[in-house]
Amino acid sequence: MNIVVCVKQVPDTATERKLRSEDKTLDRDAADGVVNELDEYAVEEALRLKEAHGGEVTVLSMGPAKATETIRKALAMGADKAVHLHDDALHGSDALGTSYAVSQALKKIGFDLVILGSESTDARTGMLAAMLAERLGAPQLTLASKVEIEGTAIRVERITDYGYDKVEASLPAVVSVVEKINEPRYPSFKGIMAAKKKPVETLGIADADIAADQVGLANSWSEVVDFAAAPPRAAGTVIKDEGDGGARAAEFLASKKFI
Amino acid sequence: MTLLYTEVEEELRAAVRDLLADRCSSSAVLGRVESGVESGMPYDAELWKTLARDIGVAGLLVPEELGGAASGAGGASAREAAVVLEELGRAVAPVPYLSSAVLATQALLTAWGAAGGEVAGELLGRLAAGEATAALAVPFAASPYAPPAPAVSLSEDGTVTGTVGGVIGAEIADVLLVPVRLTRGTALCAVETSPAGTVQGAVRVAPVTSLDLTRPIATVSFASAPARVVATAGGPETPWVREALLRGAGLLASEQLGIAEWCLATTVAYVRERRQFARPVGSFQAVKHRLADLWLEIAGARAAARNAAARLAEAPVAGDITVAVAVAQAHCGAVAVHAAEECVQLHGGIGMTWEHPAHLYLKRAKADQIALGTPGDHREALAGPADLPAPV
């Protein structure tokens, strides 16, 4: 089975993240790049599926030159090879442009199963899995908390507000995972050493048959018009218990969909 | 030779730091300290298993042919072990890395290198795979320049009897390596602490009230405990112990560096946040100059510790490592203690709080300072090679 995991390098959520004033895109040099946390769960799930069913795990990452750090971490965890989609023309692509570019790269690599984290900590659109599935004509199984494969059938438990759905499809398919699915492993020293020898193929837009007029900041369908720093946190609501404190606290939680 | 961290070292550091961030927060360490006193198990066995087996740090010094990761051709070496120790020091992690993967492993490596012993090879394989944990039954405060004479004797029936005080890592050890005296010469023996059919009470590990709560010392007594001979030596010296203590001292400098770095980083973060007289206390010269001085001291400590690690890596079995080790140990111990003292002081009242981890670092730094030779021992050892004999 040929599994492709899409991973993204994102600015460390522990540091201050900034947008660049000149083109209103993320300033990727301002913060340390780390692997998008949910993508680590995707890598782990791919490795577990490979260990159970055999096959090969390919890491696919679209991003600037320093995204190689992220690729190396995924390889150190145990992925077999990697493809780095890297082209200045891709800078500033929105979700639609990104899904187009990634889907073209996936067509070139070939896949039985595509796994990705359900959202990134920087853009947080959570749309890529659905868009990729649409573009690839493959079934989408999003927000998976459990994945089972039997032959060409794939069964997924999909997290919902009320519990989970059991959904089934046939491969090839696109799966996005949530953090409930597993516990990602830590790269081992031997894995780190082995990762140095694993092949990393770099693709530009021409190599992946990506049309230049569909990607990049200028061709984005969405536009960042303006941005401002988040306002300082306002004081919270204080509930004074006058006999109905419990009920009012429950009401508040219910209104925020916590209960 | 560059002392900068390589890409592989940085990736190894990231893996260890991620694990420690997830599983070894300061509140987790404080919790372990509390429960460890009652249960008699100061170490976090689960964390150690993940470190040793999954990340594979236990085998960094063990050659590839024995199942470890060390090799002359780009594999692991003392430099990688030093990076692990920096991270463990930074987290005052309660794991037996120094006692098992450095001290005990180095003693076995010396025995294995000298005679290619079968027992040493087998034990090293188990240690490297993280299947077993070992401890060297020698006082942690022993100086590598004057290793103590063995206090344990080997009987003709192959059992050992005697008592050793001040041992680290014995509580969690599956194998204790004991230097023993023979009628003529010395030997290094391996005692399994829990093989099936061991006479109860043959090996006793009695905890001692220790300054360092995250790596306490214990008294180990053997009463006719079955042992295997790992190596023997003809003279009164115990070369395995000397080598383990010397190399352990060289790597201990990296742990001290990690302690000092945590103390500085945490204190700087605190004085930027803590306000007094309507400004952050870190803006007062009396505070910031102290921290700037500390930064300089740590820069020196890093150079000394990295130099020691690099020299150990270049000379994995023999070679003159004494100068690098003695320089690092003469310097880093005091830096770590000073950093921890500044941390407690500049945190004000909070630094004196049990629930704040600062005291763990101060205690670890102080215990490390006298461990494996005091700074004075190491300065004295430098006198000869530096051609600066002490005044008579």
Interface residues (C-beta under 8 A of the other chain):
Chain A: R72 K73 A76 R185 Y186 P187 S188 F189 K190 I192 M193 K196
Chain B: V8 E11 L12 A14 A15 D18 L19 T50 D54 I55 G56 V57 G59 L60 A69 G74 G75 A76 E80
